[in-house]
Amino acid sequence: MMIHTAIEVLTQVPPAIPDPGGPVAPPGSNGVMTIMRWVMWVVFALCFLGTAAIAGKMALEHNSPHGGGMAVTNLWKPLTGAIVATNITGILAGVATFA
């Protein structure tokens, strides 16, 4: 009898876990979303300009004793900024999930 009761308890289907769905912006947040899009546009523009400036500096320094290597050492800064800016939504979604 105990084995039969244990099997019944173990084979019961648990209730379904509710799915809250994805995040939804609250009403009236259109202005905030517009500002966020502008900020992201400025960030991408700055990353592009920083990369282009360093590429130009490398082109001008190619005949120098360093061969443009001094400019290459600074190239990681705008490129890292571009990588983080490109992936910011995924990064923040991961942080919000584990918080």
C-alpha positions as CSV (number, residue, x, y, z in Angstrom):
1,M,0.0,0.0,0.0
2,M,2.8,2.4,0.8
3,I,4.6,1.7,-2.4
4,H,1.4,2.4,-4.4
5,T,0.9,5.7,-2.6
6,A,4.5,6.7,-3.2
7,I,4.2,6.0,-6.9
8,E,1.0,8.0,-7.1
9,V,2.7,11.0,-5.4
10,L,5.8,10.8,-7.6
11,T,3.8,10.5,-10.8
12,Q,1.5,13.5,-10.3
13,V,2.0,16.2,-12.8
14,P,3.0,19.5,-11.1
15,P,0.8,22.6,-11.9
16,A,2.1,24.6,-14.9
17,I,4.4,27.4,-14.1
18,P,2.9,30.7,-15.3
19,D,4.6,32.5,-18.1
20,P,4.7,36.2,-17.4
21,G,5.9,37.0,-21.0
22,G,8.6,39.4,-22.1
23,P,9.1,42.9,-20.7
24,V,6.7,45.6,-21.8
25,A,7.3,49.3,-21.6
26,P,4.7,51.1,-19.4
27,P,2.2,53.5,-21.0
28,G,3.7,56.9,-21.7
29,S,7.3,55.8,-22.0
30,N,7.6,56.8,-25.6
31,G,9.7,59.9,-24.7
32,V,12.1,57.8,-22.6
33,M,12.5,55.3,-25.4
34,T,13.2,58.1,-27.9
35,I,15.9,59.6,-25.6
36,M,17.5,56.1,-25.2
37,R,17.6,55.7,-29.0
38,W,19.3,59.1,-29.3
39,V,21.8,58.2,-26.6
40,M,22.6,54.9,-28.4
41,W,23.0,56.8,-31.7
42,V,25.4,59.3,-30.1
43,V,27.4,56.4,-28.5
44,F,27.7,54.6,-31.9
45,A,28.7,57.9,-33.6
46,L,31.4,58.5,-31.0
47,C,32.8,55.0,-31.3
48,F,32.9,55.3,-35.1
49,L,34.6,58.7,-34.9
50,G,37.1,57.4,-32.4
51,T,38.0,54.4,-34.6
52,A,38.2,56.6,-37.7
53,A,40.5,59.1,-35.9
54,I,42.8,56.4,-34.7
55,A,42.9,54.9,-38.2
56,G,43.8,58.3,-39.6
57,K,46.5,58.7,-37.0
58,M,47.9,55.2,-37.9
59,A,48.0,56.3,-41.6
60,L,49.9,59.5,-40.7
61,E,52.4,57.8,-38.5
62,H,53.3,54.9,-40.8
63,N,56.6,56.5,-41.6
64,S,57.4,57.3,-38.0
65,P,59.9,55.1,-36.1
66,H,57.0,53.4,-34.4
67,G,55.3,52.6,-37.7
68,G,51.9,53.7,-36.4
69,G,52.1,51.3,-33.4
70,M,51.5,54.0,-30.9
71,A,48.1,54.7,-32.4
72,V,47.3,50.9,-32.5
73,T,47.7,50.7,-28.7
74,N,44.8,53.2,-28.3
75,L,42.6,51.3,-30.8
76,W,41.1,49.0,-28.2
77,K,39.3,51.8,-26.4
78,P,36.8,52.8,-29.1
79,L,36.5,49.2,-30.3
80,T,35.7,48.0,-26.8
81,G,33.1,50.8,-26.4
82,A,31.5,49.7,-29.7
83,I,31.4,46.1,-28.6
84,V,29.8,46.9,-25.3
85,A,27.3,49.4,-26.9
86,T,26.3,46.8,-29.5
87,N,25.7,44.2,-26.9
88,I,24.3,46.4,-24.1
89,T,20.7,45.1,-24.4
90,G,21.9,41.5,-24.0
91,I,24.2,42.3,-21.1
92,L,21.5,44.2,-19.3
93,A,18.9,41.4,-19.9
94,G,21.4,38.9,-18.5
95,V,22.0,41.0,-15.4
96,A,18.3,41.6,-14.9
97,T,17.6,37.9,-15.1
98,F,20.1,37.0,-12.4
99,A,19.4,39.9,-10.1
